[in-house]
């Protein structure tokens, strides 16, 4: 069976982790100093590397031949963890194993010393899904943890984790990855897979992922499966339902020139091609925001549009997007936004 990309290209060292530098530096320092906590909580949006970081930290803790803070990826322990065979790394998905019996099993296992490595590691994903009884059972083992055990809890909803648990863990907040970070990882994967992919495709996938590297890697895999070694923006747009970047540029140019007819025609073409207008509007707003931020960055070449024009356009399309679901005609809020901006440009 072909391995999915996000698992195939999981970081093997801390250096390979894209983004989350604040988490990486702290964990590296803990490994070098030997000051290891008994419980960690990784929080943040899905697909940002929480479970990957937990597995990497577990591997570094147990590696017999560490290179500074990084695991060697050659010893028996590293190979076992990389192959999901390490008996002292226990992973539980609390979304489907959320009851007190599962946590009691953890309590029993935690009392037994590590078989091979220095540490026995428990990773509990989506920990916020545990039942109240399970949380109380987990609290008991966190209050008096065995010296050889480290708990790594991961969640997308930390506000649902009870305060008594939060007070006993070291918390790390993972951030959404930016477009450049995701582009870097996708380009690296494409090179290793010997896939030719144009820059517009990489950017489109990165922007569509909304900060989730895992979503971006899954989208890249989908595109690769439907092409024969050469990926173009046309392929990417059709397969993933993404409106190409040149359409955003075309729309912006029409609005800036006060050409309402051309902009409305563009909206009609997007709708008739089967693209979701809410999805298009979200990407267009991201495109506008990037232009707006660039206009204030002295290190970047300024665009043709003024900040004032871009700000007005963003406000108009935010309002239009909020009205899309209630409109009897999906295109109508966008068309009204176009007319408003175009008329302002003519004044």
N, C-alpha and C positions, 0 to 999 in steps of 0.2 A: 504494500500500500504506500502511495506517495505521501510523505510527511507534509503537513500544512506549513506554510512559510513562517508563520509567527513562532512555531515550535522549532523548525529547522534552523532558524537564525536567531534563536534566543541568545542573548549575550553570555559568553563564557567567562568573561572577566569584567571588572568594574569599568575598565576603560572603554569597553564596547557599549556601555549603556548610553542611549541617547536621552538627553535631558535629565532632570532630577539630580543635578549636580550637588544640590544642598544635602540630599539624602546620601549620595555616594560618599561625599567627603566625611560625613559624620560616621558612617559605618566603617569606612576605611580606617578612621582614627581609632574606633573602638577595637578593631582587629589588631592594629599595631600596638596599642597600649595594653591590650588584654582586659580592658574594662568592659565586659560583656554583660548587658542587662538580661534579666530573666524573661522579660516580656516586651514585645514591640507591637505597635499598631500602625499599619500602613493604610492610609486613607487617600481617597481621590477618585476621579472619574474612571470609568471602565477603560481598559485598554491602555493604561499609562504605565504599566510595568510593576505593579505591586507584587504579584505572585512571582514574577521573574526575579525581582530584587530579593525576595525572601529566599528563593532557592539558591541564588548566587551567594547570599550571606551565609546560608547553611553550609554550602560547599566550602567557602573560605574558612569557616570555623573548623571544619573537620578535615581539611586537606593536610596530608602528612608532609608535603613539600612545598609549602606556601612560598611565593615569590613576593616578599613584602606583605602586602594586604591581599594580593590576588591568589586564587587557587591555581595549582599547576596544570590542572586538566589532563594529567598523565597518570597520577597514582590510582590505586585501586578504588579509593573512596570517591575521587572525582569522576572516574569512569562509571561507577555505580550510580552516582547522583545524576550524571548526564544521561544515563540510560534508564532513569526512573526505577532503579532496582535497589537503592540503598535502604536497608531495613530500618535504620535509625532516623530516617526522614519520613514522617507520617503526615500526609496531606488529607484534609477533610473539607468537603464542600458543605458548609452549613445550610445552604439553600435546600439540600436534599437529605442532610443528616443533622437535623436541628434539635433532636430530643435529648433528654437527660441520659438515656442509655449510652449514646455516643460519647458524651462527656465523661461518664463513669468509666468507659473503656479507656479513655485518655488518662484518667486518674490512675487506673491500674497499670497501664503501660509506662507512665511516667515514673513509677516507683522502681522500675527495672532499669538497671544501668545500661548505658550504650554498649552495643555488641562489638562494634568495630571502631567507630570514631570517638572523639573526645566528648561530643555532645549528642544528645538525643533532641531532635528538632520536631516541633509540632506546628504545622501551618494550617490555620483555620480560615478558609476563604469565606467571604460574605458572612462574617461573624455576627452581623446585626440580625441575621435570620434566626438565631438561636431562640428557643422558648425561654420564658422567665425562669423555669426550673433548671434548664441547662445553663443559663447565665449564672445562677447561684452556685451550681456545681463547679463551673469554671472558676468562679471567684475563689472558691475554697482552695483549689490547687495553685492559684496565683498568689494567694496570701502566704503560703508556705511551700514555695516551689523547690523541688529537689535540685541540688547544686549542679547536676549534669544536664539539666533540661532548659531549653529556650523555647518560648512560645512566640510565634509570629502570627498576628491576627491581621486580616485584610478586610476592608469594607469600602463600599461606595457611599455608605450612609452612616457616618460616625455618630450623628445625633441620635441614632437608635440604639447605640451601645450604652449600657447603664453606667452611671457615674462612678460606681465603685470599681468597675473594670477599668475605666479611663484613668482613674487615679493610680493604677498599678502598672501602667505600661508607658513606654517611651513612644510618643506619637510622632509620626512623620507624614506630612501632607504632600502627596504627589500632585504635580501640576499637569494640565494638558500640554502636550508638546506643540511647539509652534510649527509653522509650515516648513521652515528651513530645516529643522531637526528631522521632520518626517521625510522630507525630500532626500536628505543625506542617507538615511537608512534604506529607502526604496531604491535609490541609485546603486547602493552597494549590493543589495540583493540582486538587482537586475544584472549587474556585471558578473556576479558569481553564478547566476543561472544562465549566463550567456544569452541574455535577451536584449535586443535593441529596442529601446523605448525613447520617444522624443521627450524633450524637457516639458512641453506643455502637458503631456499626459501625466508625468510625475507630479507637476504642480496641481493639476486638476484632482488627482487622487488624494494628494496631501490636504488640499483645501476641503474636499468633500468629507474627509475623515473626522473633522471637528475636534482635532487634538488627540484622537485615539490612534496610537501606532498600530495596535492589533487590527482595527478596522481597515486602516490603510493597507496593511500587509495582506489581509483577506481580499481586498479589492484588487490589489495587484495580481494575486493568484487567480482571481476570476478572469481578469483581462488576459493573462498569459494562457489560460486554458482555452480561450476562444480565438487566439491568434497563432501564427506559425513563426514565432521567433522575432517578429518585427511589429512593435506596437506604435500606432499613431494616435493622435488626439481624436481623429474621427472614430477609430475603433473604441477608444476609451469612453467617448461621449455616448456612443450607441449602446455599449454593453452595460455601463453603469448608470445611464440616464443622467449624465452630467452635461450641462450646457457648456460648450467650449468657451475658453477665455476670450476668443476673438468676438464672440457675441456680446460679452460684457463691454469690450472696448467699443464695439459698434453702437451699443445702446448709449454709452456715455458720450460718445462723439455726437450722436444725434441730439441728445439733451442739451449739450453745451452749445450746439449751433441753433438751438430753438426749433429744431425740425421735429415737431410732434408727429407728423405723418409717418416718418421713417421709424421712429421709436415705437409707435403703435403697431406698425407692420411687423417689427421685430418681435413684439409680444405675441402677436397673432401666429407668427411662424413657430415660436417656441411652443405655444399651446397646441397647435395642430400637429406638431411632430411627436406629441405624446408626453412631453416633459411636464413634470409637476411644477406649477407656477409658484407655489410656496417655496419649494426647493430652489428654484431659480432665483427668487427674490432674496433668499438667505445668502446665496453665493454672491449675488450682485452687491448686497450690502457689505459683505466681507471684502469684495473687490474695491468698493468705494472707500471703505475704512482704511485699507492699505494705501490707497492714493492720498487720502487725507493725512495720514501719519507721515508719509513720505514728504508731503509739502512742508512739514515742519522740521525735517531732518536735514541738517546742513551737509551731511556726508553723502546724501543721495541726490541724484539728479532730479530736480523738480519737474513735475508734470505740467501740462499745459493748463490745467484747471486751477482756479483759485480756491483757497480753503473755504471761503464764504460760499462759493457755488457748490462745492462738495458737501458742506455741512447742510445746506438747504435740501440738496438731493437726498441725502441720507435720511433726514427728518421726514421727507415726503414718502419715501419708500418704506420706512418703518411704520408709518401710519397706514399705508396701503396694505402692508403685510398683515397687520392686525385686523384688517377688514375683509381679508380674502375669504375666510371661512363663513362669514355671514352674508357675503354678496350673492345675489341670485345669478349673477354672471361672473365667473371667476376672473375674467380679464379686466372687469370694470374698475376696481380700485387702482390697478396698475395704470390703466389708461388715464384715469383722473389725475394720478400723480405726474404722469408724463405731460399732460396738458398744463398743469400748474407750473412745473419747472420750465417748460418750453416758453410759456407766456412771460415768465419772469425774465428769461434770457433776452426776450425781444424788447423789454421795456428800457 
